[in-house]
Amino acid sequence: MRSEERQAMSLLAHLLMQNGLAAKSVALLEGLDVVQPNQPPTLRALAVAQLRSSQPAEALQTLDRLALLGDTLPVLGLLRAQGLLAAGRKEEAQIEMAQFLARRRENET
């Protein structure tokens, strides 16, 4: 797949998500992940789409894949906290959110 095609599919997935069609965005991003697996930008977008389409377990699995790929963007902690909370894992979500906020404060100094 050419870079332009991948970018067009990513943009379409973003537009779908922004227009309340997160489940369709998930399907598109999962397809993109099959064609070009383990691309952090695709997986980040997929995790957000999964959260927005009430798929917290899948979002947490996607975030785990990102961690295995070495993706350490601070926002991933926020997404993980949201996924844990949506999955009913409140205590873990609180811990993750506290860690996210601590990392954010460290980066501001």
WOPEJO-V868534 format. One record per residue. N is the residue number from 1. RES is the residue in one small letter. SS is DSSP state (H for helix, E for strand, - for the rest). PHI is phi in radians with two decimals (NA if undefined). D_FIRST is the distance of its C-alpha to the first C-alpha in Angstrom with 1 decimal. Layout:
BEGIN
n;res;ss;phi;d_first
N;RES;SS;PHI;D_FIRST
N;RES;SS;PHI;D_FIRST
END
This chain:
BEGIN
n;res;ss;phi;d_first
1;m;-;NA;0.0
2;r;-;-1.32;3.8
3;s;H;-1.01;6.6
4;e;H;-1.13;8.3
5;e;H;-1.18;6.5
6;r;H;-1.11;6.7
7;q;H;-1.11;10.2
8;a;H;-1.13;11.1
9;m;H;-1.15;10.7
10;s;H;-1.13;12.6
11;l;H;-1.12;15.1
12;l;H;-1.07;15.7
13;a;H;-1.07;16.3
14;h;H;-1.10;18.7
15;l;H;-1.11;20.5
16;l;H;-1.06;20.9
17;m;H;-1.12;22.4
18;q;H;-1.19;24.7
19;n;-;-1.84;25.9
20;g;-;1.37;27.1
21;l;-;-2.02;24.4
22;a;H;-1.07;23.3
23;a;H;-1.11;23.0
24;k;H;-1.21;20.4
25;s;H;-1.09;18.5
26;v;H;-1.01;18.8
27;a;H;-1.04;17.4
28;l;H;-1.14;14.3
29;l;H;-1.20;13.9
30;e;H;-1.11;14.7
31;g;H;-1.11;11.9
32;l;H;-1.10;9.4
33;d;H;-1.18;11.4
34;v;H;-1.22;11.2
35;v;H;-1.23;7.5
36;q;-;-2.30;7.8
37;p;-;-1.23;11.6
38;n;-;1.09;14.3
39;q;-;-1.62;12.9
40;p;H;-0.90;16.3
41;p;H;-1.05;15.5
42;t;H;-1.16;13.8
43;l;H;-1.18;16.8
44;r;H;-1.09;19.3
45;a;H;-1.10;18.3
46;l;H;-1.09;18.4
47;a;H;-1.06;21.8
48;v;H;-1.12;23.1
49;a;H;-1.08;22.0
50;q;H;-1.13;23.6
51;l;H;-1.10;26.8
52;r;H;-1.23;27.0
53;s;-;-1.83;26.7
54;s;-;1.02;29.5
55;q;-;-2.16;27.5
56;p;H;-1.12;29.1
57;a;H;-1.10;28.9
58;e;H;-1.16;25.1
59;a;H;-1.09;24.8
60;l;H;-1.13;27.0
61;q;H;-1.12;25.0
62;t;H;-1.13;21.8
63;l;H;-1.13;24.0
64;d;H;-1.11;25.2
65;r;H;-1.07;21.8
66;l;H;-1.08;21.4
67;a;H;-1.09;24.8
68;l;H;-1.13;24.0
69;l;-;-1.43;21.1
70;g;-;1.54;23.8
71;d;-;-1.29;22.9
72;t;-;-2.14;26.4
73;l;-;-1.01;26.0
74;p;-;-0.99;29.4
75;v;H;-1.08;28.1
76;l;H;-1.13;26.8
77;g;H;-1.14;30.5
78;l;H;-1.13;31.1
79;l;H;-1.09;28.4
80;r;H;-1.10;29.8
81;a;H;-1.07;33.3
82;q;H;-1.11;32.2
83;g;H;-1.13;30.7
84;l;H;-1.10;33.8
85;l;H;-1.11;36.1
86;a;H;-1.13;34.3
87;a;-;-1.49;34.6
88;g;-;1.44;38.3
89;r;-;-1.79;38.4
90;k;H;-1.05;40.5
91;e;H;-1.10;42.0
92;e;H;-1.12;38.7
93;a;H;-1.11;37.2
94;q;H;-1.11;40.2
95;i;H;-1.12;39.9
96;e;H;-1.08;36.2
97;m;H;-1.15;37.0
98;a;H;-1.08;39.9
99;q;H;-1.15;37.7
100;f;H;-1.05;35.1
101;l;H;-1.13;38.0
102;a;H;-1.13;39.5
103;r;H;-1.11;36.4
104;r;H;-1.12;36.0
105;r;H;-1.10;39.7
106;e;H;-1.07;39.2
107;n;H;-1.25;36.4
108;e;H;-1.37;38.6
109;t;-;-1.59;41.4
END
